[in-house]
Amino acid sequence: MAETSSRELFTIADPIIGIDLGTTNSLVAWCDERGPRILTGPNNQSHCPSVVHIDPAPPAPNRHMEVGQPARDRAVERATHTISSVKRLMGKGLADVAPQLAYLPYAVTSQNPDGSGQAAIKVGDKTYTPQEVSAAILRELRDWAQPYFQHPVRKAVITVPAYFDDAQRQATRDAGRLAGLEVVRIVNEPTAAALAYGLDRSDDATIAVYDLGGGTFDISILRIEQGLFRVLSTNGDTRLGGDDFDQAILRLVQSEIAAQLNVTQIDFPPSTLQALRHFAERVKVELSEKPSATIEIDLGQGRNYRRSITRDEFLALIRPLIAATLDRCKQALQDADITPAQIDKVVMVGGSTYMPFVREQVGSFFDTQPYTALNPMEVVALGAAVQGAILAKINRGILLQDIVPLSLGIETMGGAVAKLITKGRSIPCAADEIFSTSAEGQTAVKIHVLQGERELVEHCRSLGQFTLSGIPPMAAGLPKLRVRFLVDTSGILSVTATEERSGTKAALQIVPSYGLTKDEVDQMVRQSVLNARTDMLAHRLIDLRNQINQDTAAIEKSLKIVGTDIDPAYLTQLQSLMATVRQLAPTEDADAIHTALTAMDHASARLGELAITKTLQDL
């Protein structure tokens, strides 16, 4: 625990700290009327390495995890028991993280025996979820903060990458709960950086936040107007960061050692793999300041590998990765409907933005010198602390508006998607819509919640399903099913369904189906544009066919009520019109179907009046 004798003690009764839970390093901060500041830990260190060493046979049951620099110092010696880059496993299935496993010295398995569950970490004979490992880091940061306060620290704002999906956000919230913290808000990392950047600004500005950390990349376009922070667009990749730069060096070294030993492939033991990861990270850092860096490895049996890597060689390895981030920047600008010339500042966030090459490429893309006055490693934690001060009503002069990254809706009859909340809506937000049943006497309805930009269920991502049961039997179309979507301030979705005539209710606690990959997100957005015309036609055809089924069923029901009290010529007309729409229903001619359906509905209006009259006469 850090020394506290020279520290000012804050007397606030229920402090809300800000935490940047990073892939490589994590930080904790606090904000009051004088502004945000980083809270330091032992030896006055401001950055806590996001590394956890787990002792498989601890001497005491509650002292089996070591966090931060002490854990990092043991990473080579105890490679299989030392967990790093756990953020990349949060809210992911085992299949999602498969490409990363070759670069991890510790064992990653599944919570379920069949391999279909969430990725988990195996140490000895015990299995730990990424949430449990992350909770250890969060507890450490809480312990760093506690000596600054006279009252217990129990609440926190935690930041996440903007493109973390619901599963990853829920996993982060669960980690906070396991750490004994109430997570009062989940804030996107670029948005937090913008809060720290804009705290002392009096002028309006449009800013781009380029956030390249250890494990993820985000770009957000924000507008600051009179203290209001409005997110115009966001984009990113949860599988692109400084770790990938390290892996590029690691792959080069592995291939050259394999060639030197005259083998096709070489599998390093965990301790060597961990040492190589550290070597690669050191080389990456050195090449930001020097024209070359050296790696030297003892291969045993008198063999040695020694390699000088030049900056140009390294840049050739990572150039495609930086280009990929700029592609995301281009898309974010298009989504915000602005040009690079309209960006007033580009704020750099994340340890990887220290690299001169990254700053040069970003500056060239936006045609402006990146803003680096704020420490890229600390700005996210500072912004989280600002958000904590806003929630604690210490700072009332700032309002934050974030956005929904992908549209949310439910499945309707025929496999179409009814979108309740569209991409780009400011959060928090809510929407509700009335639906009904499609079958006579239906007592239960399945609510299928979806995410994506396409019009059909088969092209969107399933978030979960639940059933609204106990609906009193009624005629098709009579029940009033109100479905309500609520996206809270942390970007997490809740869904409720109510049958308003009976008061029957049900709700969805979304069971995450793990994280979206960059390719999946790109595919969802790109395909929605490329297939917009086809999708809208398919959706329209589904709606028309559903209408045909409902309207013809209503006509036949009315005919039974009227019986023989109908003019034969009128009956023949109705039967002919129904035959026409049924014949057209399987076709792709939406206009012809609509024309025929309209003619049938107009003609059946008199039948409805006859059925009502007949019903009243029979009472």
PEBELSUL-V177952 format. One record per run of one state. SS is the DSSP state (A for helix, B for strand, O for the rest). FROM is the first residue (numbers start at 1). TO is the last residue. If there is no record, write none. Layout:
ss:SS from:FROM to:TO
ss:SS from:FROM to:TO
//
This chain:
ss:O from:1 to:9
ss:B from:10 to:10
ss:O from:11 to:15
ss:B from:16 to:20
ss:O from:21 to:24
ss:B from:25 to:32
ss:O from:33 to:34
ss:B from:35 to:38
ss:O from:39 to:41
ss:A from:42 to:44
ss:O from:45 to:47
ss:B from:48 to:49
ss:O from:50 to:50
ss:B from:51 to:54
ss:O from:55 to:64
ss:B from:65 to:67
ss:O from:68 to:68
ss:A from:69 to:73
ss:O from:74 to:78
ss:A from:79 to:81
ss:B from:82 to:84
ss:O from:85 to:85
ss:A from:86 to:89
ss:O from:90 to:92
ss:B from:93 to:93
ss:O from:94 to:97
ss:A from:98 to:103
ss:O from:104 to:106
ss:B from:107 to:110
ss:O from:111 to:117
ss:B from:118 to:123
ss:O from:124 to:125
ss:B from:126 to:129
ss:A from:130 to:146
ss:O from:147 to:148
ss:B from:149 to:149
ss:O from:150 to:154
ss:B from:155 to:160
ss:O from:161 to:165
ss:A from:166 to:178
ss:O from:179 to:181
ss:B from:182 to:188
ss:A from:189 to:198
ss:O from:199 to:204
ss:B from:205 to:212
ss:O from:213 to:216
ss:B from:217 to:225
ss:O from:226 to:227
ss:B from:228 to:237
ss:O from:238 to:241
ss:A from:242 to:260
ss:O from:261 to:269
ss:A from:270 to:286
ss:O from:287 to:291
ss:B from:292 to:300
ss:O from:301 to:302
ss:B from:303 to:310
ss:A from:311 to:336
ss:O from:337 to:339
ss:A from:340 to:342
ss:O from:343 to:344
ss:B from:345 to:349
ss:O from:350 to:350
ss:A from:351 to:354
ss:O from:355 to:355
ss:A from:356 to:366
ss:O from:367 to:370
ss:B from:371 to:371
ss:O from:372 to:378
ss:A from:379 to:391
ss:O from:392 to:398
ss:B from:399 to:403
ss:O from:404 to:407
ss:B from:408 to:412
ss:O from:413 to:415
ss:B from:416 to:421
ss:O from:422 to:425
ss:B from:426 to:427
ss:O from:428 to:428
ss:B from:429 to:435
ss:O from:436 to:443
ss:B from:444 to:451
ss:O from:452 to:455
ss:B from:456 to:456
ss:A from:457 to:459
ss:O from:460 to:460
ss:B from:461 to:469
ss:O from:470 to:480
ss:B from:481 to:487
ss:O from:488 to:492
ss:B from:493 to:499
ss:O from:500 to:503
ss:B from:504 to:508
ss:O from:509 to:517
ss:A from:518 to:530
ss:O from:531 to:531
ss:A from:532 to:562
ss:O from:563 to:567
ss:A from:568 to:585
ss:O from:586 to:589
ss:A from:590 to:618
ss:O from:619 to:619
//
